[in-house]
């Protein structure tokens, strides 16, 4: 039989082993998706589009009105892009793939702030690139700018950033983002900016786009989508925007692979971008849960919990328990009936566990109570 693509052997399965639904009595802190229903106006818009018969081929990059809506939305974050330079994709992950395919060649190095969401590593490897993991500062999970500078080589092609961050919950400061842009300008690098959590910020400083700084707009590829901020994970809708030179390449990739996202979803995505009340309700809930979750997990013996600044994740240091993260996660599931993600599934995540607080406050209290009883019973 013919051989498979050898690059597949380099790609891991991420969190898959710890995302499988456990038995009903288990409290899950693993799934990174809002526990809200998609807002009703969005669902209604998709139904109406189906009733109108919007089920045929359409403009490959996305309808003109949706691309304009995305461009208008991005202006709120000082990202001034033309609607013709927006491509709607089948999810944010596909947008990331397009951006990396358009800019990274065989052997090119891409810097990741680590621990990083596992799909970044996999996507880079699939296109023949080399992911270079640069550890963040352990005390707050913010970029170690000196380390980032030290990892730049003649093979470095891009820096991939994600703020607010999955898995750390860190939100990079304006000064940190500006420093990354200056680094990219100095070494002539692309910046891939995954802004999927940009509407979910709980710290005083909001999300900062690299496009706000000199040299940023022409080298930044901005990637986002509807999954997290609008409770639309299963809709698989994302966007990518950049300079015309990059987007011309992205359009070729999109036409050759997906053609376009489902036609009847486009009006619904446009409606979503216009919502305020429904989004504010979700954000207020996550902001409250962040406080509850941080205080609760900080009370556990042997666990250190930097305060998360955005998204809906906490990255806990569990080295004080005397267990490694894999043992902790396995035993927590078996003995405490609590499911978490072990950090060693990500490079530089050893000794950490990722917790998603995109669940009810009742679940947060119950899960932490179980963990506390379990940890204290081991003493």
TAHU-V128306 format. One record per residue. SS is DSSP state (2 for helix, 1 for strand, 0 for the rest). BURIAL is + if it has 16 or more other ideal C-beta (glycine too) atoms within 10 Angstrom, else -. D_CENTER is the distance of its C-alpha to the mean C-alpha in whole Angstrom. Layout:
SS,BURIAL,D_CENTER ; SS,BURIAL,D_CENTER
This chain:
0,-,38 ; 0,-,36 ; 0,-,33 ; 0,-,29 ; 0,-,27 ; 2,-,27 ; 2,-,23 ; 2,-,22 ; 2,-,24 ; 2,-,21 ; 0,+,18 ; 0,-,17 ; 0,-,16 ; 0,+,13 ; 0,+,13 ; 2,-,16 ; 2,-,19 ; 2,+,18 ; 2,-,16 ; 0,-,19 ; 0,-,21 ; 0,-,24 ; 0,-,27 ; 0,-,27 ; 0,-,28 ; 0,+,25 ; 1,+,23 ; 1,+,19 ; 0,+,16 ; 0,+,14 ; 0,+,13 ; 0,+,9 ; 0,-,11 ; 0,+,13 ; 0,+,17 ; 0,+,18 ; 0,-,20 ; 0,+,19 ; 0,+,21 ; 2,-,24 ; 2,-,25 ; 2,+,22 ; 2,-,24 ; 2,-,27 ; 2,+,26 ; 2,+,25 ; 2,-,28 ; 2,-,30 ; 2,+,29 ; 2,+,30 ; 2,-,33 ; 0,-,34 ; 0,-,33 ; 0,+,30 ; 0,-,30 ; 0,-,31 ; 0,-,29 ; 0,+,28 ; 0,-,27 ; 0,-,25 ; 0,+,22 ; 0,+,22 ; 0,+,25 ; 2,-,26 ; 2,-,26 ; 2,+,22 ; 2,+,21 ; 2,+,23 ; 2,+,22 ; 2,+,18 ; 2,+,20 ; 2,-,22 ; 2,+,18 ; 2,+,17 ; 2,-,20 ; 0,-,19 ; 0,+,17 ; 0,-,20 ; 0,+,19 ; 0,-,22 ; 0,+,21 ; 0,-,24 ; 2,+,23 ; 2,-,25 ; 2,+,22 ; 1,+,19 ; 1,+,18 ; 1,+,17 ; 1,+,15 ; 0,+,15 ; 0,+,11 ; 2,+,8 ; 2,+,9 ; 2,+,12 ; 2,+,12 ; 2,+,10 ; 2,+,13 ; 2,+,16 ; 2,+,15 ; 2,+,15 ; 2,+,18 ; 2,+,20 ; 2,+,20 ; 0,+,20 ; 0,-,23 ; 0,-,25 ; 0,-,25 ; 0,+,22 ; 1,+,20 ; 1,+,17 ; 1,+,16 ; 1,+,13 ; 1,+,13 ; 1,+,13 ; 0,+,12 ; 0,+,9 ; 0,+,7 ; 2,+,10 ; 2,+,9 ; 2,+,9 ; 2,+,13 ; 2,+,14 ; 2,+,14 ; 2,+,15 ; 2,+,18 ; 2,+,19 ; 0,+,20 ; 0,-,22 ; 0,+,20 ; 1,+,20 ; 1,+,17 ; 1,+,18 ; 1,+,16 ; 1,+,17 ; 1,+,17 ; 0,+,16 ; 0,-,19 ; 0,-,19 ; 0,-,21 ; 0,-,18 ; 0,+,15 ; 0,+,16 ; 0,+,16 ; 0,+,20 ; 2,+,21 ; 2,-,24 ; 2,-,22 ; 2,+,20 ; 2,-,23 ; 2,-,25 ; 0,+,23 ; 0,+,23 ; 0,-,26 ; 0,-,28 ; 0,-,25 ; 1,+,22 ; 1,+,21 ; 1,+,18 ; 1,+,15 ; 1,+,11 ; 1,+,10 ; 1,+,6 ; 0,+,8 ; 0,+,8 ; 0,+,6 ; 0,+,5 ; 0,+,8 ; 0,+,10 ; 0,+,10 ; 0,+,12 ; 0,+,12 ; 0,+,14 ; 0,+,17 ; 2,-,19 ; 2,-,21 ; 2,+,18 ; 2,+,17 ; 2,+,20 ; 2,+,21 ; 2,+,19 ; 2,+,20 ; 2,-,23 ; 2,+,23 ; 2,+,21 ; 2,+,24 ; 2,-,27 ; 2,-,26 ; 0,-,25 ; 0,+,21 ; 1,+,19 ; 1,+,15 ; 1,+,12 ; 1,+,10 ; 1,+,6 ; 0,+,7 ; 0,+,5 ; 0,+,6 ; 0,+,10 ; 0,+,12 ; 0,+,11 ; 1,+,13 ; 0,+,16 ; 0,-,18 ; 0,-,20 ; 0,-,19 ; 0,-,16 ; 0,+,13 ; 0,+,15 ; 0,+,15 ; 2,+,17 ; 2,+,19 ; 2,+,21 ; 0,+,22 ; 0,-,25 ; 0,+,24 ; 0,+,21 ; 0,+,21 ; 0,-,23 ; 0,+,20 ; 1,+,17 ; 1,+,15 ; 1,+,12 ; 1,+,10 ; 1,+,9 ; 1,+,10 ; 0,+,11 ; 0,+,10 ; 0,+,9 ; 0,+,11 ; 0,+,14 ; 0,+,14 ; 0,+,14 ; 2,+,12 ; 2,-,15 ; 2,+,16 ; 0,+,14 ; 0,+,14 ; 1,+,12 ; 1,+,13 ; 1,+,14 ; 1,+,17 ; 0,+,18 ; 0,-,22 ; 2,-,25 ; 2,-,25 ; 2,+,22 ; 2,+,21 ; 2,-,25 ; 2,+,23 ; 2,+,20 ; 2,+,23 ; 2,-,25 ; 2,+,22 ; 2,+,21 ; 2,-,25 ; 2,-,25 ; 2,-,23 ; 0,+,21 ; 0,-,24 ; 0,+,22 ; 0,+,20 ; 0,+,22 ; 2,+,25 ; 2,+,25 ; 2,+,22 ; 2,+,22 ; 2,+,24 ; 2,+,22 ; 2,+,19 ; 2,+,21 ; 2,+,22 ; 2,+,19 ; 2,+,19 ; 0,-,22 ; 0,-,22 ; 0,-,22 ; 2,-,24 ; 2,+,21 ; 2,+,18 ; 2,-,20 ; 2,-,21 ; 2,+,18 ; 2,-,17 ; 2,-,20 ; 2,+,19 ; 2,+,16 ; 2,-,18 ; 2,-,21 ; 2,+,19 ; 2,+,17 ; 2,-,21 ; 2,-,22 ; 2,+,20 ; 2,+,20 ; 2,-,24 ; 2,+,24 ; 2,+,22 ; 2,-,24 ; 0,-,27 ; 0,+,27 ; 0,-,29 ; 0,+,28 ; 0,+,25 ; 1,+,23 ; 1,+,20 ; 0,+,19 ; 0,-,18 ; 0,+,15 ; 0,+,14 ; 1,+,11 ; 0,+,9 ; 0,+,10 ; 1,+,11 ; 1,+,14 ; 1,+,14 ; 1,+,18 ; 1,+,21 ; 0,+,23 ; 2,+,25 ; 2,-,28 ; 2,+,29 ; 0,-,30 ; 0,+,28 ; 0,+,25 ; 2,+,22 ; 2,-,23 ; 2,-,26 ; 2,+,24 ; 2,+,22 ; 2,-,25 ; 2,+,27 ; 2,+,25 ; 2,+,25 ; 2,-,28 ; 2,-,30 ; 2,+,28 ; 0,+,27 ; 1,+,23 ; 1,+,20 ; 0,+,18 ; 1,+,15 ; 1,+,17 ; 2,+,16 ; 2,+,18 ; 2,+,16 ; 0,+,14 ; 0,+,16 ; 0,+,17 ; 0,+,16 ; 0,-,20 ; 0,+,21 ; 1,+,18 ; 1,+,17 ; 1,+,13 ; 1,+,14 ; 1,+,13 ; 0,+,15 ; 0,+,14 ; 0,+,18 ; 0,-,21 ; 2,-,23 ; 2,-,25 ; 2,+,23 ; 2,+,22 ; 2,-,26 ; 2,-,27 ; 2,+,24 ; 2,+,25 ; 2,-,29 ; 2,+,29 ; 2,+,27 ; 2,+,29 ; 2,-,32 ; 2,+,31 ; 2,+,31 ; 2,-,34 ; 2,-,36 ; 2,-,35 ; 0,-,37
